Amino acid sequence: MEVPVGTLLGDAAQQAGIDVLMPCGGQGRCGRCAVIVEEGQVRRRSTQRLSPEDVAAGYALACQTIVEGDVVVLIPPQEKIERRLRESKRAAKVALPFPYDLHDQTLRKYAVTLVPPSLHDQTDDWSRLQRELARHYDVQGLQAGLPVLRKLGRALREGEWTITVVIELDPSGTPPSPPPLGGGRGSPPPLGGGRGSPPPLGGGRGSPPPRGGGRGGSDGSPGESLGGLPRLIDVLPGEHLESLWAAAIDIGTTSNHVWLVDLISGEVMAQQADYNGQIARGEDVISRIIYASKGNGLEELQQLVMGTLNRLVKQAARERSISTDQIYKVVVAGNSTMIHLFAGISPESIRLMPFITAVNQVPPFPAREIGLEVNPEATVDCLPGVASYVGADITAGVVSSGMCAMEGLTLFIDIGTNGEMALGDCTWLISAACSAGPAFEGAGVLHGMRATAGAIEEVWVNPDTHEATYRVIGGEKPRGFCGSGLISLLAEMFLARVIDKSGNISLEETNVSLEETNVSLEETRFLGKNLVSRRVREGEHGAEYVVAWADETAIGEDIVITAVDIDNLMRAKAAIYAGFSVMARSVGLTLADVAQVLIGGAFGQYINVEKAIQIGMLPDMPFDRFHFLGNTSVRGAYMALLSQEVRRQMTEVGQMMTYLELSADNTFFDEFSAALFLPHTDERRFPSVRESRMVSSGE
């Protein structure tokens, strides 16, 4: 193929239809886009991560190497992310979060039979429909776009003048009482006995008045910014009142989740998850923001995440044997960068001083504007964010966790790539975020994977022999580590003294037997040396510890944790601990003042509290203060689908929350540095860990 002189090798590969992974966003930091220049002239702008021997052998970074003439380039096989996340058949059934009242929906389905036109009644189809809906259902001022008007005439005649219309009502008004969703032409009784609305914000202490700015309504209610009047979304020939579909979406930096919801029953009918396709262009938000600022980077990232979401939507729809066109509303949660990229809005200002988003509350828009493959006229409602690094996932998490109904000071943490957190009691809230990286979600670790079948979820290391035993999700042969497995492994290696407080694996005299050294097992343990462990060795990435040998695994190779993996995990746990330490101190409190800790995030429910404390990721406090909630972001999106009151609460929470920019706090770096040890430089903060280590070593 031909490209102009000065083209990056990575861009040339993309034009040739070859995908080269750039997990650092094309900054030349990760070295994982290395290719081999076999012939021709190129100019390497950077050789970071490449040794002189690599360069001599022709290796070059595709994101940093410019074509200067005819070249022949060999692109090695690219890493492939294992797409085996938890799907509906394995996912637990989602219970209704509160008694569901289908009258609280802004969506309505009506079966309408019109009097056919005649030579004596020349009323046009659209006016005829408006007249009938106003007469029987009190739907006034109905609006429609051209796409749905183009379907009206054919639907009326195919249905012999009986049609089903899908309407989004003005949520700032009073929903009409005649028969809405499904169940024939009458309205079924509300589930749960009465309206059963969710508890008010603040748990009985009194809610602040609505502040507006939600989706355009003066009271913060969703929907008004799409016109404020009832809107015709779809028209179907005949009567189809048996279902009304919507979707709740969580766009995580690492993984995406889609829940398909039946708005008649309020139940989640299908769940799908997959890795975010944007990972190929950056494993963290900063890398993606940088990539988005280059050429067509923004458009490419938007297409990548849309590709992932559309695939998940189709899978969920296929599971319920429906068409994606039958999905009429979507609520989306995600961090600020993910929401910007989803909507095709440049996130560049998020990483530049003074770190401001383009928009914290994206006004609702029809799905056709971004290529989301649901009904083209379906409303897409992005939940409100707070600031540059605290987004709608935290707003959704605070509300869906029930934090505002709890007594005492509560710390909410979404343990994911971005380490977002909130502290308060919902009479006040303060939030912050730290870059924890993707390690706890299975990315950025050599043998990392998601928490699904084949993932090692817990590890035990014998303090005498340093031998490892493990438990695998699904009881299968292991394929790698999920986040909980990595936390467990790091804690066990520390307690067994395979690694020291700095996380270093000692290679001193490794693989030398006791007989050869005349050192007793007790002396070896006392000295902290790994003399008897065949599992500690020098690997391609430095020192490493073998957890599973090749003949035990499903991948045919040893499953190891490397020094680089440990460094990534240490930085991730240090960032999280430092984040909530600084946040508490900023309001004159300490972690000892916290009554309960709520932990969200895709893998939050799998974390072993004891192990997380032992590595210094969570504060040392009684286990019963910790509550693991799973993916609170997608759950919040689901709750907002079910209830306008919940949706208003999310607007209020987003506006109530004060944002603390940790990079502007001079104490954060000090706290982070202190937390870069196991469990911490100040062992007095972790008395239970000191005791456990003494017991483990027989002291």
N, C-alpha and C positions, 0 to 999 in steps of 0.2 A: 504494500500500500504506500501511498505518497502522503507526506506531511511536510509543512514548511520547516526550513532550518530554524532551530530555536524552540521546537516543540518538545515538551517533556515526554520521556518514554512512557510514563503512566498515561498521559493523554493520548498518545499514539496507540497504545494498547486498547484503550477504551474505544477509540474510533474503529479499531479492527474487530471490535466485539469481544475482546478478552478482558475479563475483570481481574484487576490486580488489587489485592487488599491493601488498604492504607489505614490501619487502625489509629494512627496518630493524626489523621486528617491531612496527610501530605506535608508534614513539618520536618520529616527526616529524622525523627526521634526514635522510632521503634525498630527500624531496620527490617521490618517484615515485608517490605515490597521489593526486596532484593531480586534482581534479574541478572542474567549473564550476557554481556556483550561479546559475541563471538567474533564479529568482524565490524570494521568501520570506526568512524570517529564520533566520539561523544565528549561532552564536558560535564564533569561531576562537580556540581556546586557544593556538595557536602559528601563526605565519606564516613560520617558518624555511624558507629556500630559496625563498620567494616575494618578489618585489619589490613595492613599492607599486603599480606599474602592474598587476602580476598580480592583486593583491587588488582593485584598482579594476575589473578586468575580470571579477571574480566567482570567481577561482580560490581554492580552499580545499583543505587537506590532509584527506583523508577520515578519517585516523586521529586528527585533532586538532580536528575541527569537529563541534559539537553542534547537533542540530535543535532549534529553538525555536518552530516553527510549521509551517504548510504550506509546503513548498518544492518547487521543480522543479530537479532536478540533472542535468546532463549528464556522463556518465562517458566520457571519451575512450577510444579503442581501447587495450587493455592490451598491454604487451610480451608477446610469446610466445617462450618458450625453444625454440630449434630442437632437436627430439628426434631427433638423428641421431648417436647415439653408436655406437661400434664394436660390431657384432653378430657372431654366430657365423660368418657366411659370410665375414667379413673378419678376424676374430680368429684369431691363430695358435693352432694346436693345442697344448693343454697337455700336457706330458710328465709321466709319473708321477714324483713327486719322489723316490721310493725304491721298491725292489721291494715290491710290494703282496701282503699276505697276508690273504686274506678270512677266515681264522680269527680275525683280530684285530678283527673287527666285533662290535659288540654286537647288531646286527640279524640275525635269522635268518628264513629262509623254509623251512617244512616242508610237504611233501605228506603228508596223513594220511588213511587210509581207516579208518573206524569200522565196527564191527559194528552193523547197524541194531538198534534196540530191538524188543522183541517182548512178547507177553503174559507171557513168562517172564523178561524182562529189562527192568525198568521204570526203569532208570537214566536220569536226566535228561540232556539234551544236553551241558550244561556239564560235569557230572561225568564223562560219557563221554569228552569231549575231554581233560580234565585227566588222566584215567587212561591214555589212549592215548599222550599226549605224555610222561608220566613213564615209561611202560613202554618206549617205543622210542627216545626221545631224551634221557632223563634230565632232563627239564624239570620241576623240582619247585616247588610253591607258586605256580603260575601265577595271576596277577591279571588282572582285566578290568573295564573301566568299563561303565556301562549302554549307551552308544552302540554298542559292538561286540557286547555280549550281545544286543542287539535284532536284529542281523544273523545271529546264529549259526544259529538254527533254519531259516531260509529257505535259507541257504547250504548247509547239510547236505543238505537235501532236493532242492535244485536240482542239486547235484553228485552226487546219488545216493550220499551218505555218503562221498564223497571231497572233501576241501577242502584249500585252501592257507592256512596261518596265517602271519601276520607277527608275530614276537615280539621284544621287546627284552629281552635277558638281563640278569641282574645282573652289571655289569661288574667288581664287586669279587671275583667268583668265577672259577672256571676254566671257559671256554667248553666246552660239550660237543663231543665229537669226531664223533658221527654226522653224516650229510650235512646241511650247512647250505644256503647259497644255491645256487639254480639248478643247471643241468646234470643234469637228471633227478633220480633219488633217490640218486645217489652224490655224493660230494664231489669236485670237480675238484682237480687238484694246485695248490698255491699258485704264484702267478706269481713269476718271478724266482729260482726255485730255493731253496726253504727259506723260513723266516719272514721274512728280509730286513727286520728292523725298522730304523727310522731310527737314525742315530747318537745316542749318549747326549749329554745336555746337557753342554756343557763341552768337547766335542771331545777326549775321551780324558784330560782332566785330572782326571776324577772328577766325578760329579754329586752335588749335595747331596741328602740324603734327602728324599723326598716330605714335604710339609708339610701336606697335607690342605687342606680347604676348597675343592676344585675344584667338583665337582657333588655334594657331599654325602658322598662316601666318605672314610673315614679316611685313605686313601692318595692322596687328590686325584683319584681316577678319576671319570669322568663317569657320570651315570645314577642314582646311588643315591638321590638326593633325591626321585625320582619313586616311591619305595616300596622300592627295594632288591631286590625279588623280580622274577622274570620277568613281563613285562607283555604281554598280548595287544593288539596294535595294530589288526590287521585280520584278517578272515576272508573268503575268496573261494571260491565254488563251483568244484569241479574242481581241476585241477593247473595252476599258473602259476609255474613255477620259472625262467622265462627271464630275469627281470630283477629288480633291487631298486634302487629309486631314492631319492636323497637330494639335498639342495641345500646349497651353500655360498653365504653372502650377506655382502656388505660394504655397510654403510650408511654412506656418506660424507656429509659435510655438503652437498656439492654434487652428487655423483652416487652412484647405487646400482648394484651389480653382483650378478648371480645366475649361478652355475655349477650346471648340472644334472649330477649324478654318478651313474654306474652302479656300484653297490657290488659287483657281481660281478667286473667287470674293474678297477674303481678309476679308470676314465677319465672325464674331463670330456666330456660328450656335447653340451652346448649352453652358449652364453654369451650373456647379455643384459645391457644397461646402459641407464640412462636418468638424467636429472636427478631429483634428490630433489624430490618435490612440495612439500616444506616451504619451498622457496626463496621461494615467493610470500608467506610470512609471516616471512621473515628470511634474509639471505644468510650470516649467521655464527651461531655457537652462542649468543652473548650475546643477539642479537636474538630468537632462538627461545625462549631461556629466559624472557626478558621477556614474550614473547607468550604462552607457556604459562601464565604466572601470572595472565593476565587471563580472567575469565569461563570460557568453555568452550574456551579456547585449547589446553590440554593435550589434550583429546579431539580437537580439530580437527587438531592436528599429528600425533597418532597415526594418525588416519584418512588424512591426506595421505601419510605415508610408507608406510602399509599399502596404499594405492591404487597407489603406484608399484611396490612389491614384488610385489603380486598380479598386476599387469599383466605384469611381467617373468617371473614364474613361469609364467603362462599361455602367454606367447610361447615360453619354453623348452620347455614340455611339448608345445605344438603342433608345434614343430620335430621332436620325436621321436615324434610321433603317440601320445602317452600322455595319460592323465587326470591332473590335479593330485592326485587322490586316491591316486595310486600313489606319491607322494613321502612317505616314511615317517620321515625325519629331516632336521633343518635345523640347521646350525651358523652362528652369526651373529657377525660382528666389526664393530666400529665404535667411534668415540670415545665417551666416557662420556655425553655429552649425547644422542647419537643412540641409544644403547642404552636410556637412560632413556625417551626419547620413544617408541621402538619398543615397549617394554613397558608404556607408559602410566603410568610412575612420574614424579612431579614432579621436575624437575631444578633447582628454584628454589635449593636450598642450594648448588649448584655455583658460582653467581656471588656469593654472600654470604660475607663473612668468617666463618669461616676457610677457605671454599672446600672443602666436604666433599660427597662424593656420598651419595646415599641408600643405594647398594649398589654395590660394585665387582664382585661376582660374583652375577649374577642366577641363582637356582636354576632348573633346567630346568622347563619346563611344557609341557603339550599345546598344539598350535597353535590349537585352538578357543578358547582363553582370550583371544586377541588378534585373532582374525579373519584369521590368515594362511591363505590358501587353498591348503593342501596337505591331506594326510589329517588330519582333525580330531584324531586321536589321536597324530599324529606328535610326537616330542619336539623341542622347540626348545631348543637349547643355546647360550646367549650366552657367548662366551669371556670370561675374566676381564680386568678393567681394573686400573689401578694407582691412579689418583687422579682428581681433578676434571677435569683437562685432558689426561691421558695415559690412553687407554682400551685396549680390547681390540684395536684396530687396531695398536697398537704392540707389545703382547704377541704378537700373531699375526705381526707383521713381524719382530721379533727372532728368533723361532724359525724362520719360513719362509725367512729370508734366509741361514740357516746361520751367523749371527754367532757363535754359541757354539762352532762348530767351527774358528774362525779363530785364527791366532796373532797376538799383538800387540793393541794398543789399537784398537778399532773404534768409529767414529761411525756410527750409523744415523739417517737422517732420512726422515721421511714428509712430502714436500713437498705439502701440500694447504692447505685453508682454515685449518687450525689449527697447522701447523708443529710437529708433535710430533717428539721426538728422544730418543735414548738413547745413552749412552757407557759403555764398559767392555769387559771381556773375559770376562764370564759367571762369573768368580769374584766379581765385583762389577758392579753396573750402576747408573747414575744416569740419571734421565730428567727432561725438562722439556717445556714447550709454550709457543709464542708465537702470538699471533693474526696470522697472515700474511694473512688475508682470502682471498676466492675468486678473486682476479685470475688466479692461475696455473692455474685450472681453467676459465677462459673467462668467468667471471661478474664483474660489477663493472667491466667494460671495455666501452666503447661498441660496438665491433665484435668483442667476444670470443666465442669459441665453443669447443666441445670439439674434441679432436684427431681429426677425422673428415674425410671427403671434402669438399673445398672450403675447408679451413682453411689459411691461410698458416703454414707451419711453419718457414721460414727466410727471412731478409731480408738483402740486401746493399745498403749505401748508398755510393755513389761519393763519396770525400772531396773531389773537385774540383768536381763538378757538383751534389752532393747528390741525384742521381737514385737511385731505388730499383729494384731487381730482387728477385724473390722466387720461392720454390718453394711449390707448393700440393699438399697431400695428394690423391692420386688424379689429378693432372694436370688437374683441372677449373678452371673459372673461380672466382676466390676469393669466399668469402662472409664471411670475417672472419679473426681471428687465434686460434690456439690458444696454449697457454702457452709452448711452445718457440719459437713465432714471436715472441711478445712479448719474451721474453728476448733473442732474436737481434736484434730491431729496436732495443731499448733500447741494447744494446751497440754496434751499428753507428752509431746516431745519436750516441752519445758519442764513438766513435773518429773519426767524420767531423766532429765539432764542430757538429752540428746542435743539440745540447743541451750545456749546460755541466755542471760537476760537480754542481750542485744539481738538474739535470734540467730546467732552464728552457729553453724554446724562444725564441730571440731573434726578435722581430718588427721589429727596427730596420731601417728602409729596405727591408723585404721587398717583393718584386715590382718593385723598381726595377732596371732593366737596367744592365749595366756601362757601356754607351755614355753613359747619362744621368748617371752618377756619376763617369766618368773614373777609376774604380778598377779596377786590373788583377785578374785572377783570382787571381794569387799573393798580392796585397795583401789581397784579400777573405778568402782562406783564412788568412792570417797573423793578420788582425784577428778571426777567428772570427765574421764576419758572414755572414748568409744572403742576400746581395744578389742572387745569381743563381738562387735556388731558387724556382721557381714552386710548389713543394710545401708551402711554409710559409705559413700564412695565419691570419687571425683567424676562428674559427668560433663556433658557438652556445655552446660550452663553453670558450671562450678560445682560446689559441694551439693550433694543430694541425698535424700533418704528414701529407700525403696519400701513402699507400703505393700505392694502386691507384685509378685513375680510374674513373668510373662505367661507361664503355663497356667496361672490362676485366673488370667484376665480374659475378657471378651475381645480385646484389641490386639492380642498377640505380642504385646510388649510390656516391659516393666512399667508399673504406675508409680511415679515418684513425686516427691515435692522437692523443689530445687531452692537454692539460696535466693534466686530472683523471686520465686513465688513467695517465699517467707518475707522478703523485703516488701513486696506489694501488700501482703496481708498486714504486716506491722504498720505500714503507713495508713492503711485503711482503718484499722482499729484505733490508731492514735488520733486520726482526724475526727472520728466520731466522738471519742471520749473528750478530746480537747474542745470540740464544738459545744457540747452541752455544759461543760464546766465553765467556759467563758460566758455562755448565755446566762447561766444561773448567777454568776458573779456580777454580771452587768446590772442586775436588778437587786443586788444586795442580798442574794440567797446563796446557799450551798446545796450540793446534791443531797445532803442529809435532810433537807427540808422537804424533799419530794415524797409525797404520799404513795404514788404509784407511777410505774413506767409502762406506757403502752407502746408496743413495738409492731409496726406495720412493715410492709415490704413483701415482695413475692415469696421470700423464703423465711420471713420472720417467725412463722409458726413452727419452724423446724429447729430453731436454735436451742441448744442445751444451755440453760441459764448459767449453770455452774461453770461450764467451759468458757462461756463468753466473759464471765467475771475473771476467770483464771488468766486469760490473756490480756485483761485490762480494757476490754471493749465496753463493758457495762459496769456501772458503779457497784461496789461491794455492799450489798444490802440484802435483807431477807428475800428468799425466792418468791414468797407469796405476794410481793409488791410488783412483780413483773407479770404482764399479760400480753400474750402473743396473739395477734389478730389476723395475720395473713395479709392479703392484698387489700388494704383499706382504700386504695385509690379507685379500683374498679368497683368496689362495693359502694363507695360514695357516689360514683356515677350512676350506679343502679338505683340507689335510693333517690337521687334527684329525678330519675325517670319516673319513679312511682309517685312522688309527692311534690306539689308546688311549694308547700311549706318548707320541706327540706331544702329545696332549691333556693328559697329566700334566705334560709339560715346560712347557706354557704356564702351567699353574697355578704351577709352581715359579718361572718367570721373573717372573710378575706379583708374587709374594711377595718375590722377591729384590730387585726394583728399588726404589731410593730415589727419591723424587720431590722435585724442587727447584721451589718456587713462585717463578717469576721476578718476580712483582709484589712479593714480599717481599724481593727482593734489591736493595739500594740501587744496585748497579752496573749493573743492566740498562738503566735509562733513559739512563745515560751512554753505554753501548755502542750502544744503539739510535740515539741522536742522532748519534753519530760515524759510524754506518753509513748515515745518510740522505744520503750523497753518493756519487758515482761515482768510483772504486769504494768509497772510504772516505776519511775525513779524514786518516788516517795512510797515506800512499801507500807507506810502507816495507813494509806488510803485503802489497802487491800489486806487486812489482817487474816481473813480466811484463806487467802492464797498462800501466804507465808506458812500458815499452819499445815496446809495440804502438802506443800513441797517438803516440809520437814518430815511429815509422816511417810511420804513417798520414798524419801531417801534414807529412811530408817534412823533419822537423827533423834 
